[in-house]
Amino acid sequence: MTYTNINGSLFKKMVINGAINLKNDLKEIDDLNVFPVPDGDTGTNMSMTMMSGVRDIQNSEAISVTEISKTLSRGLLMGARGNSGVILSQFFRGIYTGMENIKGSAATVNEFIDCLVSGYKVAYKAVMNPVEGTILTVMREAGEQVDANRKQLKSVDAVLAKYSPFHLAKDMPKIKYTIFHCSKDGAVNIEKHSDKFVNEMKKYGYDVTYHIVPDRDHCDLGGEATERYYKAIVDYVNEFAKWDTITIDV
């Protein structure tokens, strides 16, 4: 079924289903939490934050998407855990800020896009020194994508598909890629992330060579080695435009 607007009931279902998926994958997200601070609790904190908001909207009988968003925003703020939870709560506060401008009980596709853009802008403002390469970057780049393509997006389904970070693969530099996945890397699910990302790149016509390296785990570095490793990645990516090929470890 294709949706051309979002009422309170649909928005509630979207949030609850998203929270369930987040809870199911929180350990995997914890394992991914190595940058900028490798404290391994991002998935846990985000899940606890979301469940706080979900408990509030489950008890709401409001039919207005604005009212559901307001209740969710308050619940997330009150239950925010850790930096990632605070950022997540601010993202949804931004969505609610955008929904305050909606006159009816449901948001149109264009109004929903405005809310997503408002979400990432409020989240950025809530962080004193925003660090790129984090959840903030995903929020911003995805929001910019749907905003730039709003004329082609005629349904909520299309907006959410465009908002997926995998769709950002088509905007990567048109250079050659060699991508490695270490088979013992517990931080990255090969089917959900590495395989899917490579397939997206190939779908958009990129020249990709994909290798799965047996019996290797790139994340088992520890201490200063981990910091040097990720600094090297950041420095390398910042310079990638000067190269005609790039190697990525996913």
Buried (B, 14 or more C-beta within 10 A) or exposed (E): EEBEBBBBBBBBEBBBEEBBEBBEBBBBBBBBBBBEEBEBBBBBBBBBBBBBBBEBBEEBEBEBBBBBBBBBBBBBBEBBBBBBBBBBBBBBBBBBBBBEEBEEBBBBBEBBBBBBBBBBBBBBEBBEEBEEEBBBBBBBBBBBBBBEBBEEBEBBBBBBEBBBBBBBBEEBEEEBBBBBBBEEBEBBBBEEBBBBBBBBBBEBEBEBEBEEBEEBEBBEBEEEEBBEBBEEBBEEEEEBEEEEEBEBBB
